[in-house]
């Protein structure tokens, strides 16, 4: 019987946190061989322990002489308090110098929290990702507990129960698990065991796949055997694959180094969300570029002075010209650039200037895909600024945002909004609130919003709102957003004196608490449509993925933005078909699908079919089994089923004697004429319909009534 001692430090919890708890605290320990202790209750009958900033000592006994050095500690509690756990330090009475410290620094609520031991031991831990496929035959599944022992050149994991709190090992299913253990080296074999649970204990396993490391190593074990309940089964000779490591390229020597600033003017809507590039030209006419000045983000805002650094690896004479352009992406794309200043420095220390600063004065609106080139002037030389034109704003919106009058309804977070018209045209994201600059969205407040955009919308159909959760109070109790289109912005006097915001407003009701990081949609439920999304993963070993998958479905009436598609159980398995039903706005005619995923798995996607359940239209997004990696993938839509979208009409029988018929008449084709069809197209369709009427009339005249 081994006596263990544990010293537990409760944290401070931070602002507005009580940190301590009177709840029951439990833990469970795992050693480096995967052996696990029973549940350990850290008993505190007097409820004097686990107070804020306190250190409490406990002891417990465990009767297992083979239990080794500690690897992992799991902690959970029973009760409703939030407990801020700092650290847990374990020692054995027989060897107090061998200590095992676990650093948590986390508030424990209702879920279990686990940590690996501090120090060098944790550095040797491997995360093994396991995919177990049960054969797709009757009676292949099992209700017995399944364990897996991975055996390699450096040791073994010992039997680990495969359990992810789901209904695993059903016929035809692929179940995914994760085992963390010391590195066993080159994997040589595995041992699968099934507990005897009586009825339905026998299990037919098809295969086991083990992945780990970076670059990733993969071991595929073909099992294809029945494992009887209460027995074990050894599998040898795995198929092995390993990704090629990415070899770092040897950097080329830098021949020229520039440092400077980009100054955006202080004009209204002067900043840009677009991707900006520049080309540098020397006095001999040589041009180098494009050089990324900005990828879509937070730089180049109105009135900003952003630092830049540029390194050139090509020979380059004295800097003479600078060309700027952007791709127009984002809502605020047009950019009013004031000037760019660049100074060349020594490549040795990047501190000693080489020559005078060069100033490129623009003072103009830079339009999308319309480059502007300027010649350098030595800093200090005067140049007459241009009188730039104001952007061509086409939409002006005025409105108010009402926050609920309840405790903690206000928010300190950054808030953004999209506005969509009934045709799916989108304005946004619009910054409704900046946590660093604004004290709006307080409890019970009504905040005025004014939006101008170069995008023209016909009406106000819906708004979507999201916040980032920053600040002490993040969740936001949003009541309503009210908006209306105007021809020009009113003055403050007009808003206050003329009761401007109480007439002609479109009211979007939310009446809910908005959590961070999620888009909330105000669209009427009556306007929503159920879409069935069927995802077909390609067949073959390693075609599936453990990563989180997100889709952005784009139609001619709107887009969903990125949403996660995940069913209970494991999705995106090799050769698997996953079905999802989403209630979305009516996207109209689907145009494309954008896919992104987390993690480094390579997912081989065969195709995706999306069906509008309201009218049975169906679109195919065919990826032909190509790999989907971490970057976004865009797939065009092909409509393969038109559902209820057909032309219906009447067939008129002529008034001739005996023109009627008892015969069965069939029409094998439909004619579709576009709403904007040319006169020639309409004439051809009319001739086709006339020929149909003649044929039907002839068929009917063959039968004497």
N, C-alpha and C positions, 0 to 999 in steps of 0.2 A: 504494500500500500504506500503510494507516494504522496507526500504532502506538498501542495503548491500554495504559494502566497502571491497575492495580487494587490498592487497599490493603484488606486483609481483616482485620477485628478479630474474634477469637474471644472469646466471653463467658466469664463465670465459672461459669455453669450452676447456681448455687444449691447448696443443701444436698444432700449425698450425690451430687453430679453430678461426673463427670470432665471434662466440657466439651470437651476436645480430642479429636482423632482422627488416626489414621494412614491412614484410608480415602482412596480417590481422589475428588477433588472436581471437579465439572463445573458449568458454567454456560452459559446461552444468553441473548442480549440481543435485545430488540425495540425498534425506533425508533418515533418518533411517527407514521410512515406505515404501520406494520405490517410493515416488513421485518424478517426474522429472521436472525441469524447461525447458522452451523453450531455444533455442540457444541464448547465450549471446555474443554480439560482444563487445570486449574490444577496443573501438574505439580510434585510434591514428591518427587523421587527419594530424597533423604536422610531423608525422614520427620522433618524437624526443624520443619516448619511446623504451623500450626493447633493450637498448644498453648494451654492455658487462659490467658486474659487477654493473649494475644500479638497483635501486629499484623504481618502478613506482606505483602510486596509482590511482585507478579507483573507480567509484561507479555505481550501477544500482538499479532498482526498480523491485520488483516482487509482484504481487497482488494475494497472496494466503495465507490467515490467518492460514491455517492448515499445512503449510509447516514447518516441524520440523527441528531438529538438522541435520547438514550436515553429510553425510556419504561418498559420493564419488564425485570426480571431474574429468570430462573428458575435455581434452584440444586438440585442433587441429588448423591448420592454412591453409590459402590459399596463395600460392606463392611457390617460388623455394628455398628460403633461408633455411639454417639449423639454428635452434634456440635452444640454450642451456638454458633450463628452470630449475631454482633452486628450489624455493618454491613459494607457493601461500597461503596467509593468509586472511581468510574471517572473517568479523565481521558484526553484525547488529548495526545500529545507535541507536536503542532503547535499546540495551544491549551490549555495547562495550567490557565488561569483558568476555563475552562468545565468544571465538575465535576458529576457526577451521583451523588448519594448514595442508597443503598437501605438502609433500616433494617429489620432482620429481628427480632432479639431472640427467636429461636425455636430450639428443639432440633430438628435435622433427623435423622430416622431413616431409614425406607425410602422415604418418599414425596418427590415433588418439591415444593419450596416456591417461591412467586413473590411479588414485591413490585413496586409501582409507585414511580417515582422520587419522592423527597421534594421538597416545595416546590410552587410554583404550577402546574407543568405537570399534576400529578396532579389538581388541582381541575377541570380542563377535560375529564377523561376521562368518557366515556359508556359505560355497559354496555348494549349492544344485545342483546336476547334474540331469537333467530332460530328460527322454526318453519318447516321445509321439508317440504311434502307431495309424495310421489311418487304419480303416477297409479295407480289400482287397475285396471290392465289387464295382460295377459300381456306379459312382456318389458319392462315399464316401468323396472325397476330397473337399476342400474349398479354395476360394480365399479371404475369410474374414480374418481380423486380429484376432488372438487368444490370449487371456490373461489367466493367471493362478494365482490364489490366494491360497497360502498354509496356512492353519489354524491349529494352534496347541495349546497346553496347556498353552504356554507362550505368545501367540499373533499370528499375521499373517503377511504375507509379503505384503499384499494389492495386487490388481491385477497388474501383470507384463506381458508386452507383450512378447510373445515367438517369437523371431526373431533372426536368425543367418545369415541373408543376403543370404539365399538360398531359393530355391523354395520348401517351406515346405507344409506339410499336403496334400500330394497327396495319392491316394488310394494305400494301401499296404505298404506305406513307414513308417519307424521309424525315427523320427527327434530328434536331441539331442540339448539341450540348457543348459545354466548354469545361475543360479540366485544367487546373493550374497546378503544376508540380515541378520538381527539380528536373533539369534536362536529363533525359534518359539516353541521349546520344542518338546514334543511328538506330532507327526502329527496326527490329528483327521479326517480331511476332506480336500477336495480341491474343488475349484469352477472354472469351465471352462466357458469362455464366448467367443462368436463369434460375430464380428461386421457384421452388415447387409450391404453387398456390392452389393445387388441386385442379379443378376444371379450368381449361384454357391456359395452362402453364407452358405447354410446348410452343416453340417459336421458330419460324422459318426466316432466317436472316439472309438477305441477298448480298449486302456489301457494307463495308465500313470504310470511310474516308477520313484521314487525319491530316490537318493542315497546321502549320505553325511557322514562325520566323519571318524575317525580312532581310533578304529576299525570301519569298515563301517556299517552303518545302511541302510536298504532298505525298502521302502514302495511301495507296488504294488497295484494300484487301477484299478479294472476291471470296465470299463465304458460301452462299448457295447451299445451305445445309439446315436440317431441322435440329434444333437444340432442345433436348428433353428437359422438362422442369426438374430442377434439382441437380442438373449436370452442367459441365463446362465444356468448351470447345476451343481448341487452339487453331490459329490460322497463321500460316507462314507465307513467305515469298510475296511480299507486296510489290505492286508497281510503283516506281518512284519517279517523281518529277521535281525539278527545282528551277525557279525563275532565275534568269541571268541577272547578276547584280548590275546595277546601273553604275557604270564606270565614270567617275568625275572627270570632266574634261580639264585638261591643263589650261589655265587661263592665259590668254595672249597678253603680252606686255602692253601697258597703257602708254600711248605716245603723247596724248594731249588730255589735259584735265581742266574742265570749266566748272565754275561755281557762280551762282547768281540767284536772281529772284524773278518771279512772274507776278505782275500786279494786275489784278482784276479791278475794273472801275467800280465806283460806288453807285452806279445807276441801278434803278429798279429792275429786278430780274437779270442783273448783269452776270451772275455766276452761271456755271454750266455743270450738267451731270454727264456730259458726253465723254468719250475717249479722245484724248488730244495727243497729236504727234507733231514733231517739228523736224525740219531738215536744216542742216547747217551748210552754208556755202563759203568757200574761201575766196581769196582775191584772184585765184587762177580759174575760178569757175567750177571747181570740184564741189559736188554735192554729196553729203552723207546723211542718210536717213532711210526710212522714218525712225525717229527716236521717240519712244513713249514718254510723253511728258506727264500724262495722267491717265489711269484707268478709272472707270466709273467709281466714284467714291465721294469723299467729303472735301477735297481740295478745290481750288478755283472758285470759291464762293464770293459773293458780292463783297467788294471792298477788301478782299484778302490779299496778302503779300506772301506768296508761297516760295520757300527755298527750293532750288533745284541743283543737282550735280550731274555732270555729263562726262563720261570717259570715252575717248576715241582710241581705237587700236589701229587706225590707218594713218598714213602720212597726211598732214593737213597744213596748209599754209595759213596766213593770217585770216581770222574770221572776218567775213564781210557782209554776208546776207543771212537772213533767218526767215524760214517759211513755216507758217502755222496752219493746221487744219484739224477738224474734228469730224466724227462720224454721225453726229446728230442723235445719238442714242440718249434715252432718258427724256423726261418731260421738260426740264429746264435745259435745253440744249444750246440755243443761240447764246453766244458768249461775247460780252463786251470787254475786250482786252485793252488795257491801258498801255503797258509796255513790258518788255523783257530785257533785263540787264544781265550780261555775262562777262566774267573776267577769267582769263586763262591763268592757271597757277602751275608752278613747277610740279612735275609728276613725282619728284623725289620726296618732297615733304608736304605737298598740297597746301602750302601756306604762303610761299613766296610768289607774289604776282609776276606774271610775264606780260608786260605791256599794260595799256590803259583799259579800263572797263569799256565795253561796247554796249550802247543803249539802242534798242530797237523799239521805236515809238509807233504804236498802232492807233490807239484811240478810235476804235471802230468795232462794229458788230461783226464777229466771225460766224458766218453761216455754215450749215452742215455741208461737208464735201466741197467747200468752196475755199481753196487755200489762199492765204494772203501772205505776200512776201515784202519784207522791208530791208533797207540797207542800213548798216550800222552807222551811228554817229558817236563820236567820242563823247563820253559823259560830260555834260555841262553845255554842249552846243544846243542852242534853242531851236525848236521846230514848232511850227504852227500846228496845233491840234486840229483834227477834223471835227466837224459838227455832226456827230453820228445821228442816224435816224433811230427813232424809237421802234422796238420790235412790233410786228404787225399782230397785236393781240386781237383775237377773234371771240373770246369768251370772257365775260366778267361775271363772277358769282359773289353774292353777298349773303351772309347768313349768321346764325348764332348756334353755339354749342351749349347745351344745358347739362350740368353735372348734377347728379342726384343729391338731395339734401339729407344724407344719412351719414352716420359716423364712418370715417375713413373712406368716403367715396371719392375724394379728390386724389390727384396723382401728381407726382414730381417727374414722371417719366417723359421721354420724347414720344410724341404722338404724330402719326402720319395717316393720310386719308387718300383714297381713290374715289373719283366721281365718274359714273358711267351713264351714258344715255341709252335709250331704248334700242339703238342700232349697235351697241357694243363699243362705241368710241369712248376712249378712256382718257381722263385727265389725272395725273398723279405720278408718283406719290407727292402729296402736298404736305409740308410740315405745318401741322396745326399748333405744335408746341415744342419748344426747345428747353429741356430741363435746366440748361445753364443760363438761359437768358429770360425766362418767362415765369411768372407766378400765376398763370391762368390755370383753368381746370381745377379750381378749389371746390370744396364741398358747397353745394347749392349755388354755384356761380353760373352766370350766363355770359359767355364770352363771344365777342363779335369776330367773325372771320371774313376776309376779303381775298378772293382768288382771281388772278388773271392768267390767261393761257393763250398761247398761239394756236392751240388745238381747238377746233370748233365742234361743239356738241349741240344737238338739236333740242334736247330736253333733259330733265333730271329723272333718271330711272332708279338708281340705287347708289349708295355709298358703302365703302368698305373702310374699316378703321383698325389700326394696330398700334400698340405701344411696345417699347423695348424693355420695360420693367426697371429702368434705372431710377435711382433716388430711394429715399427712406420709405416712401409710400408709393407703391407702384400700381397695384390693382386699381382700376378706375371704374367708378360707378357712373356709367354714361346713361343719361336719360333720353335725350333727343338731339338730333342735328337737323336744323332747318335751313334751307337754301332757296335762293331764287336767282334767275338770270336777269341781268340788267344791261342796259346799253353802255353805261359808263359807271365808274365808281361814284357813290354819293360822298358828300362832305360829312364831317362829323356832326355839323349842325343839322344837316338834312336827316341823318339817322336819328338824332335825339328829338328834334322839334317835330318832324313830320311823322313820327311813329312808324318809321320806315320798315322796321323788321316785323311788323304784325300783320302785314297784308301780302297776299300773293306768294306765301311761302310753301314749299314742298316739305312736309314733315316726315323725317325718317326716324322711326321709333326703335330704340334699343332696350332700355329699361333692364339692364343687366350689368353685372360686374365683369369687366374685361380683364382677362389674364394676359400676362406678357407673352409676346412672340407669336400671337395667333391673329389672323385676319378675321374680323367679325363683319358679317354681311347684313345689310338692312333690307335686302330685296324681299318683296312679298312672297310668301310661300306658294301662293296661287300661281306665281310666275315660274316656279321651279319645276324641274323635270328630273325623273329618275334615269340615270345612265348606268348601264351594265358594262363594266370594264373587264375583259377577259385577257389575261396575260399568259402567253405561251412561251415557256423557257425552252431553249434548244436541248436536244438529247446529247448525251455524251458525258464522259467523266469530267468533273470540274466545270460544268456549264452553269451550275447554280451559284447563288451568292448568299452570304450571311448579312450583307449590308442593308441599310435602310434605303428604300427606293421611293422617289417622289416624282409625280407627273404634273405638268402644267398643260392642260387641254385648251387649245386655242381655236375659236370659231369666229365666224364673221359677225357675231353679236356679243362677243366678250371672251374672257378667258378665266380659268379657275385659279390662277396663280399656283405655286407649287404646294401640293398636298401629298401626305404620306399614305401609301396604300399598304395595309397590313391587316391580315386576318388572324384570328386566334390559331396558334400553331405555327408551323414553319412554312414560309412562302418562297417562291422563286427557286424551287428545287429543279435539278436537271430533269428535263422531259416533263416537268409538271405543268398543270394548267391551274391558274388561280383566278377566281371570280370575285369581283367587288361590285357593290351597288352604291352609287353616290347620288345624293339629291343636290342638284346644282341649278344655277340659273340656266335658262334656255340659251345655249351657246350658238344656236343656229346651225349653219352648215360648217362642219368641222374642217379646219384647214391644216393644222399640224399639231404634233405632240412633242413636247420638250421633256426629256428625262434627265434626272440627275440622281446620284446616289452617294452615300458616305462610304468611307473605308476604301480599302485597296483591292478588294476582290474583283476579279474579272467576270462579268455576268454576260453569258451568251443568250441574247434575246432573239427568239424566232419572230414573233409578231404580237401585236395587240389589236383586239377588236373592241370597238366601243359602239354600243347600241342605245339610241334614244328610245326609251320604253314607251314614250307617249305616242310616237308615230312610226316606230319600228325601223327608222332609218339606221343603217349600220355602215361604219367606216373601218377600213383596214389600214393599220400602220405596220408595214412590212419591213422588218430589219434583217431578214434572211440569215438569222443566226449569227450576225456580226457581234463583236464584243462591245459591251457598254462599260467604259472605264469611269474614272472619277469625274472627268469633265462632262459638261452637258452634251446630250445628243438630241438632235432635232430630226423628226421623221415626218414626211408629208403624209397627208390623208388621201385615201382613195375610197370613194363611196362604192360599196359593193351590194347594198340593198336599199331600195327606195321605199319600202314599206307602204304606207298609205298615200304616198305622193304620186297619184296617178290622175289622169283626166277622166272624168265620168260624164256621160251625156245620154242622149236618147237616139234611137234609130227610128226613122219615119218610113212607113210603108206607103208606096204610091197609091193613088186613088183609082188606078186602072182596074177593070173587071178581072177577077181571078188573080189579083196581085198578091194576095195573102198566101201563107204557107203553114203547113204543120211540121215542116222539117226542122231539125236542130241546126241553128246558125251559130258559127263560132267566128270570133275575130282574134287573130293571133298577134296583133301588134297594137301598141299605143303610140300616139303622136304627141310629143311634148313641144310646145311653142313657148319660147322664152318671153317674159313680160316685155322685154325691150327688143323683140325680134324685128328684123327688117321687113319691109313690104314684100320682098322676094321670098323670105322664109315663110311668111304667113300665106302667100299665094300657093307655094308648093304644098303646105299642109292642107290648105283648102282643096286642092286638086286631089290629094291622097284620100281625103274624107269623101269627096264626090265619087271617086272610083269605088270606094267601099260601098256607098249607097247603091250604085248601079249593080255591083256584084250581088248584094243582098237582094235587090229587087228581082234580078234574073233568077236567083235561086228560088225565090218565093213563087215566081210565075210558072215554075216547072210543076207545081202542084195545083191541080184544078180544085177550087173550093166548091 
